[in-house]
Amino acid sequence: MVQFGWFPACCGGGSGNCSTQGDSMTQTLEQIRSTLAAMGNHSHTTEKFQNDLMKAARSYAGEGNILVEVGCFRGGLTAQFAAIGKELNQHLHVIDIDPGYMEVARQSVEATTGTENVTFHLCDLATFAQKAGKGANISLALIDGDHFYNGVVADIRALLSMKPKPYGVAFHDYSLRYATPEGKDIRVDRAIRDTLGHDFPHVQIGEISRPGGPLRTEPGQDGHFHEVGASEGVLVELRNLATNA
Ligand SMILES: C[S@@+](CC[C@H](N)C(=O)[O-])C[C@H]1O[C@@H](n2cnc3c(N)ncnc32)[C@H](O)[C@@H]1O
């Protein structure tokens, strides 16, 4: 496993246009983040995770024409994906099972980049894969919905059932743990390893949990914490992965 450290392929060749475009997109993302923060709709992921994720979206844009977000919450990442998608001709499919959060996320996108390239689906990923998502050529999917072991396994099986398989898949909350009995099955990491293989190829994205860092390392009121030394998220090139899952 390696830590996320690549840059979009288009920015490696020293093209002046590309870096200008990248700079303006960074500004756009900053504007979006500050508008969302003012609305109380900021992403519940770290800034590093958001930056790594948007880099991956740019980097994989040549591998497909669709972005997928599973678990939009208040739209903190949805609006950023919508902006990147607009720039790179990618349609964004947003999937969530909660109509209230979906409406808030829609408002977040409306207030920032607009919803022209966005479709909202009130369902789980398996349903999307069988219906609206059939045949979709996904460049990047973010999985940040159900964090219980069985829910993550169900999402991975849905991804693997798709033809073509999504090129890149990012998972949030890989380091998330709960000190309470009710939360003992919240193990995104275990679900991924049991499904894709213990040594599944991936890059770490977001923060590495450490004392004094942005991720809580001791149980909070609801019992959640992040295991020290583990990464906030992982990124997998699913289409290139040989798997029997
Ligand atoms: C942790 S929040 C996502 C946070 C968000 N990515 C952000 O950046 O702030 C989880 C979201 O997943 C949704 N959710 C829970 N179970 C789901 C499922 N099986 N499929 C899709 N969404 C689900 C919840 O309604 C909630 O909006």
The ligand as a Tripos MOL2 file, in Angstrom:
@<TRIPOS>MOLECULE
LIG
   27    29     1     0     0
SMALL
NO_CHARGES

@<TRIPOS>ATOM
      1 C1        -21.3510    9.5380    6.8420 C.3       1 LIG1
      2 S1        -22.6680   10.2270    5.9310 S.3       1 LIG1
      3 C2        -21.8330   10.7440    4.4560 C.3       1 LIG1
      4 C3        -20.9940   11.9650    4.6750 C.3       1 LIG1
      5 C4        -20.6460   12.7210    3.4180 C.3       1 LIG1
      6 N1        -19.8790   11.9190    2.4740 N.3       1 LIG1
      7 C5        -19.8730   14.0070    3.7080 C.2       1 LIG1
      8 O1        -18.8620   14.2530    3.0350 O.co2     1 LIG1
      9 O2        -20.2930   14.7630    4.5940 O.co2     1 LIG1
     10 C6        -23.5580    8.7960    5.4480 C.3       1 LIG1
     11 C7        -24.6970    8.9980    4.4790 C.3       1 LIG1
     12 O3        -25.0150    7.7000    3.9710 O.3       1 LIG1
     13 C8        -26.4050    7.5610    3.8630 C.3       1 LIG1
     14 N2        -26.6730    6.1100    3.8650 N.ar      1 LIG1
     15 C9        -26.7650    5.2670    4.9150 C.ar      1 LIG1
     16 N3        -26.9460    4.0140    4.4840 N.ar      1 LIG1
     17 C10       -26.9530    4.0540    3.1330 C.ar      1 LIG1
     18 C11       -27.1000    3.0860    2.1060 C.ar      1 LIG1
     19 N4        -27.2670    1.7860    2.3620 N.pl3     1 LIG1
     20 N5        -27.0350    3.5030    0.8190 N.ar      1 LIG1
     21 C12       -26.8650    4.8290    0.5130 C.ar      1 LIG1
     22 N6        -26.7290    5.7740    1.4430 N.ar      1 LIG1
     23 C13       -26.7700    5.4120    2.7340 C.ar      1 LIG1
     24 C14       -26.9510    8.3610    5.0150 C.3       1 LIG1
     25 O4        -28.2900    8.7300    4.7870 O.3       1 LIG1
     26 C15       -25.9920    9.5500    5.0340 C.3       1 LIG1
     27 O5        -26.4650   10.5660    4.1970 O.3       1 LIG1
@<TRIPOS>BOND
     1     1     2 1
     2     2     3 1
     3     2    10 1
     4     3     4 1
     5     4     5 1
     6     5     6 1
     7     5     7 1
     8     7     8 2
     9     7     9 1
    10    10    11 1
    11    11    12 1
    12    11    26 1
    13    12    13 1
    14    13    14 1
    15    13    24 1
    16    14    15 ar
    17    14    23 ar
    18    15    16 ar
    19    16    17 ar
    20    17    18 ar
    21    17    23 ar
    22    18    19 1
    23    18    20 ar
    24    20    21 ar
    25    21    22 ar
    26    22    23 ar
    27    24    25 1
    28    24    26 1
    29    26    27 1
@<TRIPOS>SUBSTRUCTURE
     1 LIG1         1 GROUP 0 **** ****
